[in-house]
Amino acid sequence: MNDTLWPPEASGRGRKRLARLRPWVVIAAPVAAILFQVYLPLYLPLLQNLELSLLVVIYLAIARRNPISGALIGTVVGLVQDALSHQPIGIFGMVKTMVGYGAAALGVRFDTGHTLVRLGLVFVMFLCHQALYWTARQFLLGAPSGAELLPALLAAAANALLSIPLYHLLDKLKDRGQ
């Protein structure tokens, strides 16, 4: 197994500094995403399948490339989303914790700077999010899971496509250290 790190580090004078997320972006992006997620579907029901808060959790997790940070980001975003929505407290917290951890763990292994890799990662992570959500509703709350495969696949594709311009915007907000 190849244990090289990604991205490869340059040595000597050509050494590149990795871009860092600005602190205000780390705070503002999840807050805006949660508010979008909770309140906009009340007025535009067509947007209820867009999980902007999940997309931000995935982005921040792969940007940090640290599974513990990804899990903490997922926990905070999920619990705040639970507090503002009609869901029982903790459901989205648990689900987004696992998705944040998984996205960060995969972000260490893959070059997540490429659009197709991000597209595939968001598609898979959305399906994992839905599966975990359905499982939590079914087994922890005793509620019907409401699992429907075709709408979930369509929503995963829509969220993956939405992630392209969102991640491009968030990439532009990184501190390049120049």
Backbone as JSON, one array per atom type, in Angstrom:
{
  "sequence": "MNDTLWPPEASGRGRKRLARLRPWVVIAAPVAAILFQVYLPLYLPLLQNLELSLLVVIYLAIARRNPISGALIGTVVGLVQDALSHQPIGIFGMVKTMVGYGAAALGVRFDTGHTLVRLGLVFVMFLCHQALYWTARQFLLGAPSGAELLPALLAAAANALLSIPLYHLLDKLKDRGQ",
  "N": [[0.83, -1.17, 0.0], [0.52, 2.23, -0.77], [1.83, 4.81, 1.07], [1.94, 7.54, 0.7], [1.45, 11.05, 1.14], [-1.31, 13.19, 0.38], [-2.12, 16.41, -0.65], [0.89, 16.12, -2.64], [3.91, 17.22, -1.15], [5.89, 19.95, -1.97], [9.4, 20.56, -2.13], [12.09, 22.6, -0.88], [12.76, 25.71, -2.57], [10.48, 25.81, -4.13], [8.35, 25.2, -2.56], [4.97, 24.96, -1.75], [2.35, 26.68, -0.12], [-0.41, 25.44, 1.55], [-3.8, 26.3, 0.92], [-5.84, 27.97, 3.27], [-8.85, 27.92, 5.12], [-10.71, 30.81, 5.74], [-11.45, 32.15, 8.95], [-13.98, 33.44, 9.29], [-15.43, 32.39, 7.2], [-15.69, 29.73, 7.91], [-17.49, 29.96, 9.95], [-19.63, 31.53, 8.92], [-20.55, 30.16, 6.59], [-21.74, 27.61, 7.45], [-23.8, 28.68, 9.1], [-25.36, 30.21, 7.31], [-26.1, 28.14, 5.58], [-27.61, 26.47, 7.27], [-29.74, 28.16, 7.97], [-30.83, 28.52, 5.43], [-31.55, 25.87, 4.91], [-33.48, 25.33, 6.86], [-35.45, 27.38, 6.75], [-36.05, 28.31, 4.05], [-37.34, 26.18, 2.53], [-39.9, 26.34, 3.64], [-41.2, 28.32, 2.29], [-40.65, 27.81, -0.37], [-41.41, 24.89, -1.34], [-40.34, 23.15, -3.21], [-37.62, 23.14, -2.87], [-37.02, 21.5, -0.74], [-35.54, 19.16, -0.83], [-32.93, 19.87, -1.12], [-29.96, 19.75, 0.5], [-28.29, 21.87, 1.84], [-26.88, 22.37, 4.19], [-25.68, 19.9, 4.65], [-23.98, 19.79, 2.44], [-22.2, 21.85, 3.06], [-21.06, 20.83, 5.4], [-19.73, 18.59, 4.33], [-17.93, 19.92, 2.61], [-16.38, 21.49, 4.45], [-15.32, 19.42, 5.96], [-13.75, 17.95, 4.1], [-12.0, 19.94, 3.43], [-10.57, 20.41, 5.76], [-9.42, 17.93, 6.18], [-9.25, 16.16, 8.32], [-10.47, 13.69, 10.22], [-11.55, 13.89, 12.86], [-12.05, 16.64, 13.17], [-13.88, 16.88, 11.08], [-15.97, 15.31, 12.09], [-16.67, 16.82, 14.37], [-17.5, 19.24, 13.19], [-19.7, 18.29, 11.74], [-21.29, 17.45, 13.89], [-21.88, 19.86, 15.3], [-23.18, 21.43, 13.29], [-25.31, 19.7, 12.67], [-26.67, 19.49, 15.17], [-27.45, 22.16, 15.6], [-29.09, 22.47, 13.4], [-31.05, 20.59, 14.07], [-32.1, 21.86, 16.33], [-33.38, 24.07, 15.23], [-35.24, 23.02, 13.53], [-38.11, 20.86, 12.9], [-37.42, 18.39, 13.74], [-36.6, 15.74, 16.08], [-34.27, 16.5, 18.66], [-30.96, 15.75, 17.99], [-31.04, 13.82, 15.94], [-30.23, 14.75, 13.3], [-27.8, 15.63, 14.22], [-26.41, 13.27, 14.96], [-26.34, 11.93, 12.47], [-25.06, 13.75, 10.72], [-22.63, 13.94, 12.01], [-21.46, 11.43, 11.53], [-21.34, 11.51, 8.73], [-19.67, 13.74, 8.34], [-17.3, 12.78, 9.5], [-16.79, 10.58, 7.8], [-16.52, 11.88, 5.28], [-14.26, 13.5, 5.72], [-12.37, 11.51, 6.25], [-12.28, 10.24, 3.77], [-11.45, 12.42, 2.29], [-8.79, 12.63, 2.98], [-7.65, 10.56, 1.6], [-8.24, 10.9, -1.13], [-7.8, 13.14, -3.93], [-9.43, 15.79, -3.44], [-9.74, 18.15, -4.74], [-10.52, 18.08, -7.33], [-13.24, 18.43, -9.54], [-14.9, 16.27, -10.41], [-14.32, 14.28, -8.55], [-15.25, 15.48, -6.22], [-17.94, 15.7, -6.93], [-18.73, 12.97, -7.11], [-18.17, 12.22, -4.47], [-19.97, 13.82, -2.98], [-22.39, 12.82, -3.96], [-22.33, 10.13, -3.06], [-22.02, 10.55, -0.28], [-24.39, 11.91, 0.28], [-26.27, 9.89, -0.16], [-25.46, 8.13, 1.85], [-26.01, 9.75, 4.05], [-28.83, 9.9, 3.85], [-29.5, 7.18, 4.18], [-28.53, 6.7, 6.78], [-30.13, 8.53, 8.17], [-32.72, 7.5, 7.68], [-32.43, 5.03, 8.95], [-31.96, 5.83, 11.62], [-34.41, 7.12, 12.2], [-36.16, 4.94, 11.98], [-35.2, 2.96, 13.84], [-34.41, 4.27, 16.21], [-36.39, 6.14, 16.82], [-38.7, 4.8, 16.28], [-40.34, 5.49, 14.25], [-41.89, 5.48, 10.99], [-39.63, 4.9, 8.35], [-39.73, 6.14, 5.86], [-38.32, 5.66, 3.58], [-37.41, 6.03, 0.3], [-36.16, 5.01, -2.69], [-35.78, 5.99, -5.42], [-36.52, 8.84, -5.32], [-34.5, 9.56, -3.52], [-32.15, 9.05, -4.96], [-32.45, 10.9, -7.04], [-32.45, 13.28, -5.57], [-29.88, 13.1, -4.52], [-28.37, 13.39, -6.86], [-29.15, 16.01, -7.58], [-28.18, 17.48, -5.39], [-25.46, 16.93, -5.63], [-24.91, 18.22, -8.05], [-25.5, 20.85, -7.27], [-23.44, 21.23, -5.52], [-21.21, 21.84, -7.05], [-21.13, 24.67, -8.02], [-21.31, 25.81, -5.44], [-19.05, 24.83, -3.99], [-17.07, 25.87, -5.59], [-17.42, 28.61, -5.12], [-16.85, 28.67, -2.34], [-14.19, 27.83, -2.45], [-13.04, 30.06, -3.62], [-13.09, 31.79, -1.51], [-11.06, 31.07, 0.14], [-8.06, 31.58, 2.03], [-5.21, 32.31, 0.45], [-2.66, 32.85, 1.24], [-0.9, 34.78, 0.18]],
  "CA": [[0.0, 0.0, 0.0], [1.28, 3.45, -0.88], [1.52, 5.67, 2.21], [2.28, 8.93, 0.43], [0.44, 12.02, 1.52], [-1.89, 13.99, -0.68], [-1.35, 16.66, -1.86], [2.33, 15.95, -2.46], [4.56, 18.43, -0.68], [7.07, 20.37, -2.72], [10.49, 20.85, -1.22], [12.98, 23.68, -1.29], [12.19, 27.02, -2.9], [9.19, 25.65, -4.79], [7.37, 24.72, -1.6], [3.7, 25.66, -1.82], [1.57, 26.72, 1.11], [-1.79, 25.04, 1.33], [-4.8, 27.32, 1.2], [-6.56, 27.77, 4.52], [-10.16, 28.55, 5.2], [-10.78, 31.98, 6.61], [-12.32, 31.84, 10.09], [-15.35, 33.92, 9.12], [-16.1, 31.48, 6.26], [-16.0, 28.52, 8.68], [-18.67, 30.26, 10.76], [-20.74, 32.07, 8.12], [-21.09, 29.18, 5.64], [-22.73, 26.73, 8.09], [-24.97, 29.43, 9.58], [-26.19, 30.51, 6.14], [-26.65, 26.88, 5.07], [-28.65, 26.0, 8.19], [-30.9, 29.03, 7.8], [-31.41, 28.15, 4.14], [-32.12, 24.53, 5.03], [-34.63, 25.32, 7.76], [-36.52, 28.34, 6.47], [-36.43, 28.49, 2.65], [-38.37, 25.23, 2.08], [-41.24, 26.73, 4.11], [-41.77, 29.2, 1.27], [-40.46, 27.14, -1.67], [-41.34, 23.47, -1.01], [-39.53, 22.43, -4.2], [-36.23, 23.12, -2.4], [-36.88, 20.72, 0.49], [-34.56, 18.07, -0.99], [-31.57, 20.4, -1.16], [-29.33, 19.68, 1.83], [-27.15, 22.78, 1.8], [-26.08, 22.18, 5.4], [-24.86, 18.71, 4.42], [-22.93, 20.15, 1.48], [-21.21, 22.64, 3.78], [-20.35, 19.89, 6.29], [-18.8, 17.81, 3.49], [-16.85, 20.81, 2.16], [-15.48, 21.81, 5.56], [-14.63, 18.18, 6.37], [-12.68, 17.61, 3.15], [-11.02, 21.03, 3.45], [-9.73, 20.22, 6.94], [-8.73, 16.64, 6.03], [-9.05, 15.6, 9.65], [-11.75, 13.07, 10.57], [-12.11, 14.39, 14.12], [-12.62, 17.96, 12.86], [-15.08, 16.64, 10.27], [-17.03, 14.84, 12.98], [-17.1, 17.94, 15.2], [-18.26, 20.16, 12.33], [-20.98, 17.64, 11.5], [-22.06, 17.46, 15.14], [-22.37, 21.21, 15.58], [-24.15, 21.8, 12.27], [-26.48, 18.84, 12.83], [-27.43, 19.85, 16.37], [-28.1, 23.46, 15.38], [-30.19, 22.21, 12.47], [-32.1, 19.94, 14.88], [-32.72, 22.84, 17.23], [-34.19, 25.0, 14.46], [-36.21, 22.33, 12.68], [-39.15, 20.11, 13.59], [-36.89, 17.07, 14.05], [-36.13, 15.54, 17.46], [-32.88, 16.92, 18.86], [-29.95, 14.71, 17.93], [-31.08, 12.97, 14.74], [-29.29, 15.29, 12.32], [-26.5, 15.68, 14.87], [-25.75, 11.96, 14.81], [-26.15, 11.6, 11.06], [-24.04, 14.62, 10.13], [-21.35, 13.57, 12.63], [-20.9, 10.29, 10.79], [-21.02, 11.95, 7.37], [-18.48, 14.59, 8.43], [-16.15, 11.9, 9.73], [-16.54, 9.82, 6.58], [-16.05, 12.77, 4.22], [-12.89, 13.88, 6.04], [-11.52, 10.34, 6.07], [-12.09, 10.06, 2.33], [-10.7, 13.57, 1.81], [-7.38, 12.37, 3.19], [-7.21, 9.56, 0.63], [-8.47, 11.31, -2.52], [-7.58, 14.53, -4.28], [-10.79, 16.35, -3.48], [-9.74, 19.4, -5.46], [-11.09, 17.86, -8.65], [-14.7, 18.54, -9.54], [-15.56, 14.96, -10.51], [-14.16, 13.58, -7.27], [-16.2, 16.11, -5.3], [-19.28, 15.32, -7.38], [-18.96, 11.59, -6.67], [-18.16, 12.18, -3.0], [-21.23, 14.38, -2.5], [-23.45, 11.88, -4.32], [-22.25, 8.99, -2.14], [-22.26, 11.01, 1.09], [-25.82, 12.21, 0.42], [-26.97, 8.61, -0.01], [-25.14, 7.65, 3.2], [-26.79, 10.61, 4.95], [-30.23, 9.47, 3.81], [-29.59, 5.84, 4.77], [-28.38, 6.85, 8.23], [-31.32, 9.23, 8.66], [-33.83, 6.54, 7.67], [-32.16, 4.03, 9.99], [-32.18, 6.46, 12.92], [-35.85, 7.31, 12.4], [-36.8, 3.64, 12.13], [-34.8, 2.18, 15.01], [-34.31, 5.06, 17.44], [-37.65, 6.83, 17.11], [-39.82, 3.93, 16.02], [-41.17, 6.12, 13.22], [-41.64, 4.91, 9.67], [-38.41, 5.5, 7.8], [-40.02, 6.96, 4.69], [-37.26, 5.43, 2.61], [-37.78, 5.88, -1.1], [-34.88, 4.99, -3.37], [-35.71, 6.86, -6.59], [-36.37, 10.24, -4.92], [-33.2, 9.76, -2.88], [-31.15, 9.12, -6.02], [-32.63, 12.18, -7.73], [-31.99, 14.32, -4.66], [-28.42, 12.99, -4.46], [-27.85, 13.99, -8.09], [-29.38, 17.45, -7.5], [-27.24, 18.03, -4.41], [-24.12, 16.84, -6.21], [-24.79, 19.3, -9.03], [-25.46, 22.1, -6.53], [-22.15, 21.35, -4.84], [-20.18, 22.36, -7.95], [-20.94, 26.12, -7.85], [-21.11, 26.14, -4.03], [-17.66, 24.57, -3.64], [-16.26, 26.84, -6.34], [-17.52, 29.85, -4.36], [-16.12, 28.5, -1.09], [-12.77, 27.8, -2.8], [-12.62, 31.44, -3.87], [-13.02, 32.48, -0.24], [-9.93, 30.57, 0.9], [-6.89, 32.44, 2.18], [-4.12, 31.67, -0.31], [-1.38, 33.12, 1.89], [0.01, 35.53, -0.69]],
  "C": [[0.88, 1.24, 0.0], [0.87, 4.4, 0.23], [1.9, 7.13, 1.96], [1.13, 9.84, 0.78], [-0.1, 12.75, 0.3], [-2.37, 15.29, -0.07], [0.13, 16.5, -1.6], [2.96, 17.28, -2.06], [5.77, 18.72, -1.55], [8.16, 20.71, -1.72], [11.3, 22.02, -1.75], [12.23, 24.96, -1.58], [10.81, 26.92, -3.5], [8.08, 25.2, -3.86], [6.1, 25.59, -1.62], [3.01, 25.6, -0.46], [0.14, 26.34, 0.78], [-2.74, 26.17, 1.68], [-5.55, 26.96, 2.47], [-7.9, 28.47, 4.43], [-10.09, 29.74, 6.15], [-11.75, 31.68, 7.74], [-13.77, 32.3, 9.9], [-16.12, 33.02, 8.16], [-16.53, 30.21, 7.0], [-17.24, 28.73, 9.54], [-19.87, 30.64, 9.89], [-21.36, 31.02, 7.18], [-22.08, 28.21, 6.31], [-23.97, 27.47, 8.57], [-25.91, 29.73, 8.42], [-26.85, 29.25, 5.6], [-27.78, 26.37, 5.95], [-29.91, 26.85, 8.04], [-31.61, 28.75, 6.47], [-32.17, 26.84, 4.27], [-33.42, 24.53, 5.83], [-35.77, 26.18, 7.25], [-36.95, 28.46, 5.01], [-37.45, 27.47, 2.15], [-39.77, 25.52, 2.6], [-41.96, 27.57, 3.05], [-41.67, 28.62, -0.13], [-40.31, 25.64, -1.42], [-40.51, 22.63, -2.0], [-38.08, 22.26, -3.74], [-36.01, 22.25, -1.17], [-35.86, 19.6, 0.38], [-33.13, 18.56, -1.1], [-31.02, 20.47, 0.26], [-28.08, 20.55, 1.84], [-26.28, 22.63, 3.04], [-25.18, 20.94, 5.28], [-23.71, 19.03, 3.48], [-21.82, 20.96, 2.16], [-20.41, 21.76, 4.74], [-19.33, 19.09, 5.48], [-17.64, 18.69, 3.05], [-15.87, 21.1, 3.28], [-14.7, 20.58, 6.01], [-13.5, 17.85, 5.4], [-11.63, 18.71, 3.09], [-10.06, 20.87, 4.63], [-8.9, 18.94, 6.87], [-8.36, 16.02, 7.37], [-10.38, 15.02, 10.09], [-12.37, 13.57, 11.87], [-12.73, 15.77, 13.91], [-13.89, 17.8, 12.04], [-16.25, 16.18, 11.12], [-17.56, 15.98, 13.85], [-17.92, 18.95, 14.41], [-19.64, 19.58, 12.06], [-21.87, 17.65, 12.73], [-22.69, 18.83, 15.39], [-23.45, 21.61, 14.57], [-25.44, 20.99, 12.43], [-27.33, 19.21, 14.05], [-28.12, 21.21, 16.23], [-29.27, 23.29, 14.42], [-31.35, 21.52, 13.19], [-32.85, 20.96, 15.74], [-33.67, 23.78, 16.48], [-35.27, 24.33, 13.61], [-37.23, 21.59, 13.54], [-38.69, 18.71, 13.98], [-36.57, 16.95, 15.53], [-34.65, 15.9, 17.55], [-31.97, 15.69, 18.83], [-29.95, 13.87, 16.67], [-30.09, 13.47, 13.7], [-27.89, 15.41, 12.92], [-25.73, 14.38, 14.71], [-25.4, 11.67, 13.36], [-25.03, 12.45, 10.46], [-22.66, 14.41, 10.77], [-20.69, 12.45, 11.84], [-20.52, 10.68, 9.37], [-19.78, 12.84, 7.37], [-17.22, 13.77, 8.64], [-15.79, 11.14, 8.45], [-15.99, 10.68, 5.46], [-14.6, 13.18, 4.47], [-11.93, 12.71, 5.85], [-11.27, 10.06, 4.59], [-11.3, 11.21, 1.73], [-9.21, 13.42, 2.01], [-6.84, 11.47, 2.09], [-7.31, 10.0, -0.83], [-8.13, 12.77, -2.71], [-8.94, 15.17, -4.47], [-10.83, 17.72, -4.13], [-10.36, 19.28, -6.84], [-12.61, 17.81, -8.57], [-15.38, 17.19, -9.59], [-15.44, 14.15, -9.22], [-15.14, 14.15, -6.25], [-17.63, 15.72, -5.65], [-19.64, 13.92, -6.9], [-19.03, 11.48, -5.16], [-19.47, 12.71, -2.44], [-22.38, 13.43, -2.79], [-23.48, 10.72, -3.32], [-22.56, 9.41, -0.7], [-23.73, 11.38, 1.3], [-26.6, 10.92, 0.62], [-26.69, 7.99, 1.36], [-25.93, 8.44, 4.25], [-28.24, 10.14, 5.01], [-30.4, 8.1, 4.47], [-29.47, 5.9, 6.29], [-29.59, 7.54, 8.85], [-32.51, 8.27, 8.74], [-33.67, 5.5, 8.77], [-32.42, 4.62, 11.39], [-33.66, 6.67, 13.2], [-36.53, 5.98, 12.71], [-36.49, 3.0, 13.48], [-34.72, 2.99, 16.3], [-35.62, 5.72, 17.83], [-38.87, 5.94, 16.93], [-40.78, 4.5, 14.99], [-40.93, 5.42, 11.89], [-40.48, 5.65, 9.01], [-38.7, 6.43, 6.63], [-39.0, 6.78, 3.59], [-37.83, 5.19, 1.22], [-36.51, 6.04, -1.91], [-34.8, 5.97, -4.54], [-35.65, 8.34, -6.21], [-35.03, 10.54, -4.25], [-32.09, 9.87, -3.93], [-31.24, 10.44, -6.79], [-32.14, 13.34, -6.86], [-30.47, 14.3, -4.52], [-27.78, 13.63, -5.69], [-28.0, 15.52, -8.05], [-28.41, 18.11, -6.53], [-25.81, 17.98, -4.93], [-23.91, 17.95, -7.23], [-24.74, 20.66, -8.34], [-24.1, 22.31, -5.87], [-21.08, 21.97, -5.75], [-20.04, 23.88, -7.81], [-20.71, 26.52, -6.39], [-19.64, 25.95, -3.63], [-16.71, 25.5, -4.38], [-16.26, 28.18, -5.59], [-16.71, 29.76, -3.06], [-14.61, 28.42, -1.33], [-12.23, 29.2, -3.03], [-12.45, 32.22, -2.57], [-11.87, 31.99, 0.65], [-8.82, 31.62, 0.94], [-5.71, 31.73, 1.52], [-2.75, 31.97, 0.27], [-0.4, 33.9, 1.04], [0.37, 36.85, -0.11]]
}
